[in-house]
């Protein structure tokens, strides 16, 4: 089972940049808590099979 190896969050004026790495290919989903059904709140879709993800979250 993949485990988070590192998580970096850098806050900017109007967004935050997130860098996330896993020990093995990750097939799950990364979303805002409780918001996995809203595509605007899904940052890593299911079944990507990657070990590193980088995404930006706007403050709105």
MOPAC internal coordinates of N, CA, C and O (Angstrom, degrees):
PM7 1SCF
backbone

  N    0.0000 0     0.00 0     0.00 0    0    0    0
  C    1.4516 1     0.00 0     0.00 0    1    0    0
  C    1.5287 1   108.91 1     0.00 0    2    1    0
  O    1.2310 1   119.96 1   -47.47 1    3    2    1
  N    1.3425 1   117.68 1   132.53 1    3    2    1
  C    1.4584 1   120.31 1   179.34 1    5    3    2
  C    1.5286 1   112.30 1   -64.26 1    6    5    3
  O    1.2310 1   121.24 1   -37.43 1    7    6    5
  N    1.3119 1   115.24 1   142.57 1    7    6    5
  C    1.4621 1   121.67 1   175.68 1    9    7    6
  C    1.5239 1   108.14 1  -123.33 1   10    9    7
  O    1.2310 1   120.40 1   -32.26 1   11   10    9
  N    1.3135 1   116.84 1   147.74 1   11   10    9
  C    1.4612 1   120.55 1   177.16 1   13   11   10
  C    1.5206 1   108.32 1   -68.74 1   14   13   11
  O    1.2310 1   120.71 1   -55.30 1   15   14   13
  N    1.3357 1   116.26 1   124.70 1   15   14   13
  C    1.4570 1   121.14 1   177.28 1   17   15   14
  C    1.5173 1   111.38 1   -94.87 1   18   17   15
  O    1.2310 1   120.88 1   143.01 1   19   18   17
  N    1.3169 1   115.92 1   -36.99 1   19   18   17
  C    1.4609 1   118.47 1   176.87 1   21   19   18
  C    1.5218 1   109.96 1  -152.27 1   22   21   19
  O    1.2310 1   121.81 1   -30.24 1   23   22   21
  N    1.3151 1   114.14 1   149.76 1   23   22   21
  C    1.4580 1   122.40 1   178.00 1   25   23   22
  C    1.5196 1   107.26 1  -141.78 1   26   25   23
  O    1.2310 1   120.65 1   -61.67 1   27   26   25
  N    1.3230 1   116.37 1   118.33 1   27   26   25
  C    1.4594 1   122.22 1   178.03 1   29   27   26
  C    1.5130 1   108.50 1  -120.93 1   30   29   27
  O    1.2310 1   120.43 1   -47.96 1   31   30   29
  N    1.3024 1   116.78 1   132.04 1   31   30   29
  C    1.4620 1   121.51 1   176.22 1   33   31   30
  C    1.5222 1   107.21 1  -127.88 1   34   33   31
  O    1.2310 1   121.40 1   -55.96 1   35   34   33
  N    1.3321 1   114.93 1   124.04 1   35   34   33
  C    1.4580 1   120.66 1   178.67 1   37   35   34
  C    1.5183 1   108.24 1  -117.09 1   38   37   35
  O    1.2310 1   121.18 1   -59.47 1   39   38   37
  N    1.3262 1   115.35 1   120.53 1   39   38   37
  C    1.4619 1   120.70 1  -176.79 1   41   39   38
  C    1.5215 1   110.79 1   -90.41 1   42   41   39
  O    1.2310 1   121.29 1   -50.69 1   43   42   41
  N    1.3257 1   115.13 1   129.31 1   43   42   41
  C    1.4543 1   122.01 1   174.41 1   45   43   42
  C    1.5174 1   109.81 1  -109.51 1   46   45   43
  O    1.2310 1   120.88 1     6.86 1   47   46   45
  N    1.3190 1   115.93 1  -173.14 1   47   46   45
  C    1.4620 1   121.09 1  -177.64 1   49   47   46
  C    1.5264 1   112.06 1   -66.15 1   50   49   47
  O    1.2310 1   119.93 1   139.74 1   51   50   49
  N    1.3405 1   117.74 1   -40.26 1   51   50   49
  C    1.4589 1   120.79 1  -175.60 1   53   51   50
  C    1.5283 1   114.15 1  -126.96 1   54   53   51
  O    1.2310 1   120.81 1  -170.00 1   55   54   53
  N    1.3213 1   116.06 1    10.00 1   55   54   53
  C    1.4702 1   120.32 1  -179.34 1   57   55   54
  C    1.5281 1   110.15 1  -162.03 1   58   57   55
  O    1.2310 1   121.05 1    -9.23 1   59   58   57
  N    1.3174 1   115.59 1   170.77 1   59   58   57
  C    1.4586 1   120.60 1   169.06 1   61   59   58
  C    1.5237 1   108.10 1  -128.24 1   62   61   59
  O    1.2310 1   120.66 1   -38.07 1   63   62   61
  N    1.3279 1   116.35 1   141.93 1   63   62   61
  C    1.4562 1   122.79 1   176.01 1   65   63   62
  C    1.5178 1   108.25 1  -101.46 1   66   65   63
  O    1.2310 1   120.89 1   -48.14 1   67   66   65
  N    1.3211 1   115.90 1   131.86 1   67   66   65
  C    1.4588 1   122.09 1  -177.45 1   69   67   66
  C    1.5243 1   108.90 1  -118.62 1   70   69   67
  O    1.2310 1   120.69 1   -48.55 1   71   70   69
  N    1.3357 1   116.28 1   131.45 1   71   70   69
  C    1.4613 1   123.00 1   175.59 1   73   71   70
  C    1.5276 1   106.43 1  -123.57 1   74   73   71
  O    1.2310 1   120.98 1   -56.24 1   75   74   73
  N    1.3157 1   115.73 1   123.76 1   75   74   73
  C    1.4599 1   122.05 1  -171.49 1   77   75   74
  C    1.5182 1   109.19 1  -133.37 1   78   77   75
  O    1.2310 1   119.88 1   -51.95 1   79   78   77
  N    1.3347 1   117.83 1   128.05 1   79   78   77
  C    1.4644 1   119.76 1   176.78 1   81   79   78
  C    1.5213 1   110.63 1  -127.66 1   82   81   79
  O    1.2310 1   121.58 1   -34.35 1   83   82   81
  N    1.3248 1   114.58 1   145.65 1   83   82   81
  C    1.4592 1   123.48 1  -177.80 1   85   83   82
  C    1.5231 1   110.24 1  -116.51 1   86   85   83
  O    1.2310 1   120.79 1   -22.45 1   87   86   85
  N    1.3214 1   116.09 1   157.55 1   87   86   85
  C    1.4622 1   122.74 1  -179.25 1   89   87   86
  C    1.5250 1   112.57 1   -72.52 1   90   89   87
  O    1.2310 1   120.17 1   155.06 1   91   90   89
  N    1.3239 1   117.28 1   -24.94 1   91   90   89
  C    1.4671 1   123.91 1  -179.41 1   93   91   90
  C    1.5258 1   107.67 1  -142.36 1   94   93   91
  O    1.2310 1   119.97 1   -13.25 1   95   94   93
  N    1.3364 1   117.65 1   166.75 1   95   94   93
  C    1.4622 1   118.72 1   176.89 1   97   95   94
  C    1.5289 1   111.54 1   -53.69 1   98   97   95
  O    1.2310 1   121.51 1   -47.62 1   99   98   97
  N    1.3300 1   114.71 1   132.38 1   99   98   97
  C    1.4649 1   121.96 1  -176.51 1  101   99   98
  C    1.5202 1   109.22 1  -100.96 1  102  101   99
  O    1.2310 1   120.29 1   -54.44 1  103  102  101
  N    1.3125 1   117.06 1   125.56 1  103  102  101
  C    1.4645 1   122.80 1  -178.38 1  105  103  102
  C    1.5289 1   112.02 1  -108.18 1  106  105  103
  O    1.2310 1   120.27 1  -179.03 1  107  106  105
  N    1.3247 1   117.09 1     0.97 1  107  106  105
  C    1.4600 1   121.31 1  -175.98 1  109  107  106
  C    1.5181 1   113.11 1   -86.36 1  110  109  107
  O    1.2310 1   121.23 1    19.62 1  111  110  109
  N    1.3126 1   115.25 1  -160.38 1  111  110  109
  C    1.4604 1   122.81 1  -177.39 1  113  111  110
  C    1.5294 1   109.04 1  -123.79 1  114  113  111
  O    1.2310 1   120.82 1   -36.14 1  115  114  113
  N    1.3301 1   116.05 1   143.86 1  115  114  113
  C    1.4608 1   121.55 1   172.97 1  117  115  114
  C    1.5231 1   106.10 1  -119.52 1  118  117  115
  O    1.2310 1   121.22 1   -59.33 1  119  118  117
  N    1.3251 1   115.27 1   120.67 1  119  118  117
  C    1.4645 1   120.38 1  -178.16 1  121  119  118
  C    1.5180 1   109.55 1  -146.31 1  122  121  119
  O    1.2310 1   121.39 1   -11.23 1  123  122  121
  N    1.3129 1   114.95 1   168.77 1  123  122  121
  C    1.4607 1   119.53 1   171.23 1  125  123  122
  C    1.5243 1   107.53 1   -63.97 1  126  125  123
  O    1.2310 1   120.54 1   -37.67 1  127  126  125
  N    1.3186 1   116.56 1   142.33 1  127  126  125
  C    1.4633 1   121.33 1  -175.97 1  129  127  126
  C    1.5288 1   111.56 1   -53.68 1  130  129  127
  O    1.2310 1   121.47 1   -54.70 1  131  130  129
  N    1.3310 1   114.80 1   125.30 1  131  130  129
  C    1.4521 1   121.54 1   177.54 1  133  131  130
  C    1.5224 1   114.92 1    75.71 1  134  133  131
  O    1.2310 1   119.91 1  -173.46 1  135  134  133
  N    1.3254 1   117.78 1     6.54 1  135  134  133
  C    1.4680 1   121.11 1  -174.67 1  137  135  134
  C    1.5322 1   113.36 1  -119.61 1  138  137  135
  O    1.2310 1   119.84 1  -155.31 1  139  138  137
  N    1.3197 1   117.91 1    24.69 1  139  138  137
  C    1.4709 1   120.59 1  -175.83 1  141  139  138
  C    1.5257 1   113.78 1   -65.00 1  142  141  139
  O    1.2310 1   119.22 1   162.15 1  143  142  141
  N    1.3225 1   119.10 1   -17.85 1  143  142  141
  C    1.4699 1   121.98 1   178.98 1  145  143  142
  C    1.5327 1   112.14 1   -84.86 1  146  145  143
  O    1.2310 1   120.10 1   167.27 1  147  146  145
  N    1.3148 1   117.42 1   -12.73 1  147  146  145
  C    1.4662 1   121.72 1  -179.79 1  149  147  146
  C    1.5274 1   108.65 1   -96.71 1  150  149  147
  O    1.2310 1   119.52 1   -69.08 1  151  150  149
  N    1.3320 1   118.53 1   110.92 1  151  150  149
  C    1.4708 1   120.86 1  -177.01 1  153  151  150
  C    1.5273 1   113.74 1   -56.73 1  154  153  151
  O    1.2310 1   119.91 1   153.76 1  155  154  153
  N    1.3322 1   117.77 1   -26.24 1  155  154  153
  C    1.4675 1   120.46 1   178.38 1  157  155  154
  C    1.5230 1   112.07 1   -68.80 1  158  157  155
  O    1.2310 1   120.34 1   161.68 1  159  158  157
  N    1.3342 1   116.95 1   -18.32 1  159  158  157
  C    1.4641 1   121.91 1  -176.19 1  161  159  158
  C    1.5255 1   112.81 1  -108.42 1  162  161  159
  O    1.2310 1   119.98 1  -172.22 1  163  162  161
  N    1.3251 1   117.65 1     7.78 1  163  162  161
  C    1.4699 1   122.14 1   177.30 1  165  163  162
  C    1.5229 1   107.49 1  -100.00 1  166  165  163
  O    1.2310 1   120.49 1   -60.29 1  167  166  165
  N    1.3388 1   116.67 1   119.71 1  167  166  165
  C    1.4571 1   122.02 1  -175.95 1  169  167  166
  C    1.5178 1   111.87 1  -101.19 1  170  169  167
  O    1.2310 1   120.28 1   153.07 1  171  170  169
  N    1.3301 1   117.07 1   -26.93 1  171  170  169
  C    1.4654 1   122.92 1   173.61 1  173  171  170
  C    1.5217 1   106.20 1  -133.09 1  174  173  171
  O    1.2310 1   120.11 1   -66.64 1  175  174  173
  N    1.3377 1   117.39 1   113.36 1  175  174  173
  C    1.4663 1   119.30 1   179.50 1  177  175  174
  C    1.5269 1   111.00 1   -72.90 1  178  177  175
  O    1.2310 1   119.83 1   -18.01 1  179  178  177
  N    1.3255 1   117.93 1   161.99 1  179  178  177
  C    1.4680 1   120.50 1  -179.55 1  181  179  178
  C    1.5273 1   112.12 1   -67.08 1  182  181  179
  O    1.2310 1   121.38 1   -23.67 1  183  182  181
  N    1.3288 1   114.97 1   156.33 1  183  182  181
  C    1.4759 1   123.90 1   172.71 1  185  183  182
  C    1.5220 1   114.56 1    65.18 1  186  185  183
  O    1.2310 1   119.69 1  -143.37 1  187  186  185
  N    1.3299 1   118.20 1    36.63 1  187  186  185
  C    1.4647 1   119.81 1   177.53 1  189  187  186
  C    1.5219 1   111.80 1   -83.89 1  190  189  187
  O    1.2310 1   120.14 1   146.74 1  191  190  189
  N    1.3324 1   117.33 1   -33.26 1  191  190  189
  C    1.4587 1   121.25 1   177.87 1  193  191  190
  C    1.5179 1   114.71 1    70.12 1  194  193  191
  O    1.2310 1   119.62 1  -157.57 1  195  194  193
  N    1.3183 1   118.33 1    22.43 1  195  194  193
  C    1.4580 1   121.77 1   179.27 1  197  195  194
  C    1.5262 1   110.43 1  -100.52 1  198  197  195
  O    1.2310 1   121.05 1   -14.10 1  199  198  197
  N    1.3300 1   115.59 1   165.90 1  199  198  197
  C    1.4616 1   119.92 1   177.18 1  201  199  198
  C    1.5276 1   112.25 1  -108.48 1  202  201  199
  O    1.2310 1   119.89 1   165.83 1  203  202  201
  N    1.3360 1   117.81 1   -14.17 1  203  202  201
  C    1.4664 1   121.13 1  -178.81 1  205  203  202
  C    1.5232 1   109.68 1  -131.10 1  206  205  203
  O    1.2310 1   121.11 1   -43.42 1  207  206  205
  N    1.3279 1   115.49 1   136.58 1  207  206  205
  C    1.4602 1   121.68 1   179.36 1  209  207  206
  C    1.5182 1   108.66 1  -135.42 1  210  209  207
  O    1.2310 1   121.25 1   -36.36 1  211  210  209
  N    1.3015 1   115.21 1   143.64 1  211  210  209
  C    1.4507 1   121.99 1   176.87 1  213  211  210
  C    1.5237 1   106.90 1  -138.33 1  214  213  211
  O    1.2310 1   120.40 1   -52.43 1  215  214  213
  N    1.3234 1   116.85 1   127.57 1  215  214  213
  C    1.4567 1   119.48 1  -179.43 1  217  215  214
  C    1.5237 1   110.20 1  -150.80 1  218  217  215
  O    1.2310 1   121.53 1   -18.40 1  219  218  217
  N    1.3295 1   114.67 1   161.60 1  219  218  217
  C    1.4623 1   122.13 1  -178.16 1  221  219  218
  C    1.5223 1   108.77 1  -115.06 1  222  221  219
  O    1.2310 1   120.93 1   -42.79 1  223  222  221
  N    1.3212 1   115.83 1   137.21 1  223  222  221
  C    1.4583 1   121.94 1   176.67 1  225  223  222
  C    1.5294 1   107.67 1  -118.09 1  226  225  223
  O    1.2310 1   121.19 1   -62.81 1  227  226  225
  N    1.3322 1   115.34 1   117.19 1  227  226  225
  C    1.4690 1   120.59 1   178.83 1  229  227  226
  C    1.5235 1   109.56 1   -78.13 1  230  229  227
  O    1.2310 1   120.91 1   -33.84 1  231  230  229
  N    1.3154 1   115.86 1   146.16 1  231  230  229
  C    1.4632 1   120.47 1   177.90 1  233  231  230
  C    1.5224 1   111.97 1   -77.50 1  234  233  231
  O    1.2310 1   119.44 1   165.07 1  235  234  233
  N    1.3039 1   118.67 1   -14.93 1  235  234  233
  C    1.4821 1   127.09 1   176.62 1  237  235  234
  C    1.4577 1   114.20 1    94.76 1  238  237  235
  O    1.2310 1   120.10 1   180.00 1  239  238  237

